[in-house]
Amino acid sequence: MTDRNSEGGRGASRREFVGRAAGGACLLAVLPVRVLAAPPRAEESDETAVQLGYRHDTKSVDKKKYPRHAATQECVNCAMWQGTPADAWAGCAMFGRKQIAAKGWCQAWAPKPA
């Protein structure tokens, strides 16, 4: 058998090239998943959520503590909702990069402009 390096070749075989190319393709396939991962969801125990009285479900809002709350007020029909009506979770102007539940509610709720 001859030594590839002695013949002036680069020392890399076709098998090594295919192996490295396959490894690189796998790496490129995984990167977008991490980059495009959904932002974290707001928890009711988060500092901002506590300050705003946020609840994941508008039905669980304390009516005595928040007398201005109405059952029809949901994050999905709030002016600060940053998603589509079909989204179960989306961004909110009050919660920064965290997502909130469409069926949720907080004190900052304001009706969408007509």
GUSEMAR-490267 format. One record per atom (N, C-alpha, C): residue number from 1; chain; x, y, z; atom name. Coordinates in Angstrom, 1 decimal, decimal comma. Example, Ala and Ser with C-alpha at 12.3 -4.5 7.8 and 13.67 -1.06 7.14 Angstrom:
<pts>
<1 "A" <13,2 -5,7 7,8> "N">
<1 "A" <12,3 -4,5 7,8> "CA">
<1 "A" <13,2 -3,3 7,8> "C">
<2 "A" <12,8 -2,2 7,1> "N">
<2 "A" <13,7 -1,1 7,1> "CA">
<2 "A" <12,9 0,0 7,9> "C">
</pts>
This chain:
<pts>
<1 "A" <0,8 -1,2 0,0> "N">
<1 "A" <0,0 0,0 0,0> "CA">
<1 "A" <0,9 1,2 0,0> "C">
<2 "A" <0,4 2,3 -0,7> "N">
<2 "A" <1,3 3,5 -0,7> "CA">
<2 "A" <0,8 4,5 0,3> "C">
<3 "A" <1,7 5,3 0,7> "N">
<3 "A" <1,4 6,4 1,6> "CA">
<3 "A" <0,9 7,6 0,8> "C">
<4 "A" <-0,3 8,1 1,1> "N">
<4 "A" <-0,9 9,3 0,4> "CA">
<4 "A" <0,0 10,5 0,5> "C">
<5 "A" <0,6 10,7 1,7> "N">
<5 "A" <1,4 11,9 1,9> "CA">
<5 "A" <2,7 11,8 1,0> "C">
<6 "A" <3,2 10,7 0,7> "N">
<6 "A" <4,4 10,6 -0,1> "CA">
<6 "A" <4,1 10,8 -1,6> "C">
<7 "A" <2,8 10,7 -2,0> "N">
<7 "A" <2,4 10,9 -3,4> "CA">
<7 "A" <2,1 12,3 -3,6> "C">
<8 "A" <2,1 13,2 -2,6> "N">
<8 "A" <1,8 14,6 -2,8> "CA">
<8 "A" <0,3 14,9 -2,5> "C">
<9 "A" <-0,4 13,9 -2,1> "N">
<9 "A" <-1,8 14,0 -1,7> "CA">
<9 "A" <-1,9 14,8 -0,4> "C">
<10 "A" <-3,1 15,2 0,0> "N">
<10 "A" <-3,3 16,0 1,2> "CA">
<10 "A" <-3,4 15,2 2,4> "C">
<11 "A" <-3,5 13,9 2,3> "N">
<11 "A" <-3,5 13,0 3,5> "CA">
<11 "A" <-5,0 12,8 4,0> "C">
<12 "A" <-6,0 13,3 3,3> "N">
<12 "A" <-7,4 13,0 3,8> "CA">
<12 "A" <-8,0 12,1 2,7> "C">
<13 "A" <-8,6 11,1 3,2> "N">
<13 "A" <-9,3 10,2 2,3> "CA">
<13 "A" <-10,7 10,6 2,0> "C">
<14 "A" <-11,3 10,0 1,1> "N">
<14 "A" <-12,7 10,3 0,7> "CA">
<14 "A" <-13,6 10,0 1,9> "C">
<15 "A" <-13,3 8,9 2,7> "N">
<15 "A" <-14,1 8,5 3,8> "CA">
<15 "A" <-14,0 9,6 4,9> "C">
<16 "A" <-12,8 10,1 5,2> "N">
<16 "A" <-12,7 11,1 6,2> "CA">
<16 "A" <-13,5 12,4 5,8> "C">
<17 "A" <-13,4 12,7 4,5> "N">
<17 "A" <-14,2 13,9 4,1> "CA">
<17 "A" <-15,7 13,7 4,3> "C">
<18 "A" <-16,2 12,6 3,9> "N">
<18 "A" <-17,6 12,3 4,0> "CA">
<18 "A" <-18,0 12,3 5,5> "C">
<19 "A" <-17,2 11,7 6,3> "N">
<19 "A" <-17,5 11,7 7,8> "CA">
<19 "A" <-17,5 13,1 8,4> "C">
<20 "A" <-16,5 13,9 8,0> "N">
<20 "A" <-16,5 15,3 8,5> "CA">
<20 "A" <-17,7 16,1 7,9> "C">
<21 "A" <-18,0 15,9 6,7> "N">
<21 "A" <-19,2 16,6 6,1> "CA">
<21 "A" <-20,5 16,2 6,8> "C">
<22 "A" <-20,6 15,0 7,1> "N">
<22 "A" <-21,9 14,5 7,8> "CA">
<22 "A" <-21,9 15,1 9,2> "C">
<23 "A" <-20,8 15,1 9,9> "N">
<23 "A" <-20,7 15,7 11,2> "CA">
<23 "A" <-21,1 17,2 11,2> "C">
<24 "A" <-20,6 17,9 10,2> "N">
<24 "A" <-20,9 19,3 10,0> "CA">
<24 "A" <-22,3 19,6 9,7> "C">
<25 "A" <-22,9 18,7 8,9> "N">
<25 "A" <-24,3 18,9 8,6> "CA">
<25 "A" <-25,2 18,7 9,8> "C">
<26 "A" <-24,8 17,7 10,6> "N">
<26 "A" <-25,6 17,5 11,9> "CA">
<26 "A" <-25,5 18,7 12,8> "C">
<27 "A" <-24,3 19,2 12,9> "N">
<27 "A" <-24,1 20,4 13,7> "CA">
<27 "A" <-25,0 21,6 13,2> "C">
<28 "A" <-25,0 21,8 11,9> "N">
<28 "A" <-25,8 22,9 11,3> "CA">
<28 "A" <-27,3 22,6 11,5> "C">
<29 "A" <-27,7 21,3 11,5> "N">
<29 "A" <-29,1 21,0 11,7> "CA">
<29 "A" <-29,6 21,3 13,2> "C">
<30 "A" <-28,7 21,2 14,1> "N">
<30 "A" <-29,0 21,4 15,5> "CA">
<30 "A" <-29,0 22,8 15,9> "C">
<31 "A" <-28,2 23,6 15,4> "N">
<31 "A" <-28,1 25,0 15,7> "CA">
<31 "A" <-29,4 25,8 15,6> "C">
<32 "A" <-30,1 25,8 14,5> "N">
<32 "A" <-31,3 26,5 14,4> "CA">
<32 "A" <-32,3 26,2 15,4> "C">
<33 "A" <-32,4 25,0 15,9> "N">
<33 "A" <-33,4 24,6 16,9> "CA">
<33 "A" <-33,1 25,4 18,2> "C">
<34 "A" <-31,9 25,5 18,6> "N">
<34 "A" <-31,5 26,3 19,8> "CA">
<34 "A" <-31,8 27,8 19,6> "C">
<35 "A" <-31,5 28,3 18,4> "N">
<35 "A" <-31,6 29,7 18,1> "CA">
<35 "A" <-33,1 30,1 18,1> "C">
<36 "A" <-33,9 29,2 17,5> "N">
<36 "A" <-35,3 29,5 17,3> "CA">
<36 "A" <-36,2 28,9 18,4> "C">
<37 "A" <-35,6 28,5 19,5> "N">
<37 "A" <-36,4 28,0 20,6> "CA">
<37 "A" <-37,4 29,0 21,2> "C">
<38 "A" <-38,5 28,6 21,6> "N">
<38 "A" <-39,5 29,6 22,2> "CA">
<38 "A" <-39,0 30,2 23,4> "C">
<39 "A" <-39,3 31,5 23,6> "N">
<39 "A" <-38,9 32,2 24,9> "CA">
<39 "A" <-39,6 31,5 26,1> "C">
<40 "A" <-39,0 31,7 27,3> "N">
<40 "A" <-39,6 31,1 28,5> "CA">
<40 "A" <-41,0 31,7 28,8> "C">
<41 "A" <-41,8 30,9 29,4> "N">
<41 "A" <-43,1 31,4 29,8> "CA">
<41 "A" <-43,1 32,0 31,2> "C">
<42 "A" <-43,9 33,0 31,3> "N">
<42 "A" <-44,0 33,7 32,6> "CA">
<42 "A" <-44,7 32,8 33,6> "C">
<43 "A" <-44,2 32,8 34,8> "N">
<43 "A" <-44,8 32,0 35,9> "CA">
<43 "A" <-45,6 33,0 36,8> "C">
<44 "A" <-46,6 32,5 37,4> "N">
<44 "A" <-47,4 33,3 38,3> "CA">
<44 "A" <-46,6 33,8 39,5> "C">
<45 "A" <-45,5 33,1 39,8> "N">
<45 "A" <-44,7 33,5 40,9> "CA">
<45 "A" <-43,5 34,5 40,6> "C">
<46 "A" <-43,4 34,8 39,3> "N">
<46 "A" <-42,4 35,7 38,8> "CA">
<46 "A" <-42,7 37,1 39,4> "C">
<47 "A" <-41,6 37,9 39,7> "N">
<47 "A" <-41,8 39,2 40,3> "CA">
<47 "A" <-42,7 40,1 39,6> "C">
<48 "A" <-42,6 40,2 38,3> "N">
<48 "A" <-43,5 41,0 37,5> "CA">
<48 "A" <-44,9 40,5 37,5> "C">
<49 "A" <-45,1 39,2 37,5> "N">
<49 "A" <-46,4 38,6 37,5> "CA">
<49 "A" <-47,1 38,9 38,8> "C">
<50 "A" <-46,3 38,8 39,9> "N">
<50 "A" <-46,9 39,1 41,2> "CA">
<50 "A" <-47,3 40,5 41,3> "C">
<51 "A" <-46,5 41,5 40,9> "N">
<51 "A" <-46,8 42,9 40,9> "CA">
<51 "A" <-48,0 43,2 40,1> "C">
<52 "A" <-48,2 42,5 39,0> "N">
<52 "A" <-49,4 42,8 38,1> "CA">
<52 "A" <-50,6 41,9 38,4> "C">
<53 "A" <-50,5 41,0 39,4> "N">
<53 "A" <-51,6 40,1 39,7> "CA">
<53 "A" <-51,9 39,2 38,6> "C">
<54 "A" <-50,9 38,8 37,8> "N">
<54 "A" <-51,1 37,9 36,6> "CA">
<54 "A" <-51,5 36,5 37,1> "C">
<55 "A" <-52,4 36,0 36,3> "N">
<55 "A" <-52,9 34,6 36,4> "CA">
<55 "A" <-52,9 34,0 35,0> "C">
<56 "A" <-52,5 32,7 35,0> "N">
<56 "A" <-52,6 32,0 33,7> "CA">
<56 "A" <-54,0 31,8 33,2> "C">
<57 "A" <-55,0 31,8 34,1> "N">
<57 "A" <-56,4 31,6 33,7> "CA">
<57 "A" <-57,2 32,7 34,3> "C">
<58 "A" <-57,9 33,5 33,5> "N">
<58 "A" <-58,7 34,6 34,0> "CA">
<58 "A" <-59,7 34,2 35,0> "C">
<59 "A" <-60,2 32,9 34,9> "N">
<59 "A" <-61,2 32,4 35,8> "CA">
<59 "A" <-60,7 32,3 37,3> "C">
<60 "A" <-59,4 32,3 37,5> "N">
<60 "A" <-58,8 32,1 38,8> "CA">
<60 "A" <-58,4 33,4 39,5> "C">
<61 "A" <-58,8 34,5 38,9> "N">
<61 "A" <-58,5 35,8 39,5> "CA">
<61 "A" <-59,4 36,1 40,7> "C">
<62 "A" <-58,7 36,6 41,8> "N">
<62 "A" <-59,4 36,9 43,0> "CA">
<62 "A" <-60,3 38,1 42,8> "C">
<63 "A" <-61,6 38,0 42,8> "N">
<63 "A" <-62,6 39,0 42,5> "CA">
<63 "A" <-62,6 40,1 43,6> "C">
<64 "A" <-62,3 39,7 44,8> "N">
<64 "A" <-62,3 40,7 45,9> "CA">
<64 "A" <-61,0 41,6 45,8> "C">
<65 "A" <-59,9 41,0 45,4> "N">
<65 "A" <-58,7 41,7 45,3> "CA">
<65 "A" <-58,7 42,6 44,1> "C">
<66 "A" <-59,3 42,1 43,0> "N">
<66 "A" <-59,3 42,9 41,7> "CA">
<66 "A" <-60,8 43,1 41,3> "C">
<67 "A" <-61,5 44,0 41,9> "N">
<67 "A" <-62,9 44,2 41,6> "CA">
<67 "A" <-63,2 44,7 40,2> "C">
<68 "A" <-62,2 45,3 39,5> "N">
<68 "A" <-62,4 45,8 38,1> "CA">
<68 "A" <-62,3 44,7 37,1> "C">
<69 "A" <-61,9 43,5 37,5> "N">
<69 "A" <-61,7 42,4 36,6> "CA">
<69 "A" <-63,1 41,9 36,1> "C">
<70 "A" <-63,1 41,6 34,8> "N">
<70 "A" <-64,3 41,0 34,2> "CA">
<70 "A" <-63,9 39,7 33,6> "C">
<71 "A" <-64,8 38,7 33,6> "N">
<71 "A" <-64,6 37,4 33,0> "CA">
<71 "A" <-64,2 37,4 31,5> "C">
<72 "A" <-64,6 38,4 30,8> "N">
<72 "A" <-64,3 38,5 29,4> "CA">
<72 "A" <-62,9 39,1 29,1> "C">
<73 "A" <-62,3 39,6 30,1> "N">
<73 "A" <-60,9 40,1 30,0> "CA">
<73 "A" <-59,9 39,0 30,0> "C">
<74 "A" <-59,3 38,8 28,8> "N">
<74 "A" <-58,2 37,8 28,7> "CA">
<74 "A" <-57,0 38,4 28,0> "C">
<75 "A" <-55,9 37,9 28,2> "N">
<75 "A" <-54,7 38,4 27,5> "CA">
<75 "A" <-54,8 38,5 26,0> "C">
<76 "A" <-55,5 37,5 25,4> "N">
<76 "A" <-55,6 37,5 24,0> "CA">
<76 "A" <-56,4 38,6 23,4> "C">
<77 "A" <-57,3 39,3 24,3> "N">
<77 "A" <-58,0 40,4 23,8> "CA">
<77 "A" <-57,5 41,7 24,4> "C">
<78 "A" <-56,3 41,7 24,9> "N">
<78 "A" <-55,6 42,9 25,5> "CA">
<78 "A" <-54,8 43,6 24,4> "C">
<79 "A" <-54,7 44,9 24,6> "N">
<79 "A" <-53,9 45,7 23,7> "CA">
<79 "A" <-52,4 45,4 23,7> "C">
<80 "A" <-51,9 44,8 24,8> "N">
<80 "A" <-50,5 44,5 24,9> "CA">
<80 "A" <-50,1 43,1 24,4> "C">
<81 "A" <-51,1 42,3 24,0> "N">
<81 "A" <-50,9 41,0 23,4> "CA">
<81 "A" <-50,1 41,1 22,1> "C">
<82 "A" <-49,1 40,3 22,0> "N">
<82 "A" <-48,2 40,4 20,8> "CA">
<82 "A" <-48,3 39,2 19,9> "C">
<83 "A" <-49,3 38,3 20,1> "N">
<83 "A" <-49,5 37,2 19,3> "CA">
<83 "A" <-50,7 37,3 18,4> "C">
<84 "A" <-51,1 36,2 17,8> "N">
<84 "A" <-52,3 36,1 17,0> "CA">
<84 "A" <-53,4 35,6 17,9> "C">
<85 "A" <-54,7 35,7 17,5> "N">
<85 "A" <-55,8 35,2 18,3> "CA">
<85 "A" <-55,7 33,6 18,5> "C">
<86 "A" <-55,0 33,0 17,6> "N">
<86 "A" <-54,9 31,5 17,6> "CA">
<86 "A" <-53,8 31,0 18,6> "C">
<87 "A" <-52,9 31,9 19,0> "N">
<87 "A" <-51,8 31,5 19,8> "CA">
<87 "A" <-52,2 31,2 21,2> "C">
<88 "A" <-51,8 30,1 21,8> "N">
<88 "A" <-52,1 29,7 23,2> "CA">
<88 "A" <-51,1 30,5 24,1> "C">
<89 "A" <-49,9 30,8 23,7> "N">
<89 "A" <-48,9 31,6 24,5> "CA">
<89 "A" <-48,3 32,6 23,5> "C">
<90 "A" <-48,0 33,8 24,0> "N">
<90 "A" <-47,4 34,8 23,1> "CA">
<90 "A" <-46,7 35,8 24,0> "C">
<91 "A" <-46,1 36,8 23,4> "N">
<91 "A" <-45,4 37,8 24,1> "CA">
<91 "A" <-46,4 38,9 24,6> "C">
<92 "A" <-45,9 39,7 25,5> "N">
<92 "A" <-46,7 40,8 26,1> "CA">
<92 "A" <-45,8 42,0 26,4> "C">
<93 "A" <-46,3 43,2 26,1> "N">
<93 "A" <-45,5 44,4 26,4> "CA">
<93 "A" <-45,0 44,5 27,8> "C">
<94 "A" <-45,8 43,9 28,7> "N">
<94 "A" <-45,5 44,1 30,2> "CA">
<94 "A" <-44,5 43,1 30,7> "C">
<95 "A" <-44,3 42,0 30,0> "N">
<95 "A" <-43,5 40,9 30,5> "CA">
<95 "A" <-42,2 40,7 29,7> "C">
<96 "A" <-41,8 41,6 29,0> "N">
<96 "A" <-40,5 41,5 28,3> "CA">
<96 "A" <-40,4 40,3 27,4> "C">
<97 "A" <-39,4 39,5 27,6> "N">
<97 "A" <-39,2 38,4 26,7> "CA">
<97 "A" <-39,9 37,1 27,1> "C">
<98 "A" <-40,7 37,2 28,1> "N">
<98 "A" <-41,4 36,0 28,5> "CA">
<98 "A" <-42,8 35,9 27,9> "C">
<99 "A" <-43,3 34,7 27,7> "N">
<99 "A" <-44,6 34,6 27,1> "CA">
<99 "A" <-45,7 34,4 28,2> "C">
<100 "A" <-46,9 34,8 27,8> "N">
<100 "A" <-48,0 34,7 28,7> "CA">
<100 "A" <-49,1 33,9 28,1> "C">
<101 "A" <-50,1 33,4 28,9> "N">
<101 "A" <-51,2 32,5 28,4> "CA">
<101 "A" <-52,2 33,4 27,8> "C">
<102 "A" <-52,8 32,9 26,7> "N">
<102 "A" <-53,9 33,7 26,0> "CA">
<102 "A" <-55,1 33,8 26,9> "C">
<103 "A" <-55,3 32,8 27,7> "N">
<103 "A" <-56,5 32,8 28,7> "CA">
<103 "A" <-56,2 33,5 30,0> "C">
<104 "A" <-55,0 34,1 30,1> "N">
<104 "A" <-54,5 34,8 31,3> "CA">
<104 "A" <-55,1 36,2 31,5> "C">
<105 "A" <-54,7 36,8 32,6> "N">
<105 "A" <-55,1 38,2 32,9> "CA">
<105 "A" <-54,1 38,8 33,9> "C">
<106 "A" <-54,0 40,2 33,8> "N">
<106 "A" <-53,3 40,9 34,8> "CA">
<106 "A" <-53,9 42,3 34,9> "C">
<107 "A" <-53,5 43,1 35,9> "N">
<107 "A" <-54,0 44,4 36,1> "CA">
<107 "A" <-53,8 45,4 35,0> "C">
<108 "A" <-52,8 45,1 34,2> "N">
<108 "A" <-52,5 46,0 33,1> "CA">
<108 "A" <-53,4 45,8 31,9> "C">
<109 "A" <-54,4 44,9 32,0> "N">
<109 "A" <-55,2 44,6 30,8> "CA">
<109 "A" <-55,9 45,9 30,3> "C">
<110 "A" <-55,9 46,1 29,0> "N">
<110 "A" <-56,5 47,2 28,4> "CA">
<110 "A" <-57,1 46,7 27,1> "C">
<111 "A" <-58,3 47,2 26,7> "N">
<111 "A" <-59,0 46,6 25,5> "CA">
<111 "A" <-58,2 47,0 24,3> "C">
<112 "A" <-58,3 46,1 23,3> "N">
<112 "A" <-57,6 46,4 22,0> "CA">
<112 "A" <-58,4 47,5 21,3> "C">
<113 "A" <-57,7 48,4 20,7> "N">
<113 "A" <-58,4 49,5 20,0> "CA">
<113 "A" <-59,2 49,0 18,8> "C">
<114 "A" <-60,3 49,6 18,6> "N">
<114 "A" <-61,3 49,2 17,6> "CA">
<114 "A" <-60,8 49,5 16,2> "C">
</pts>
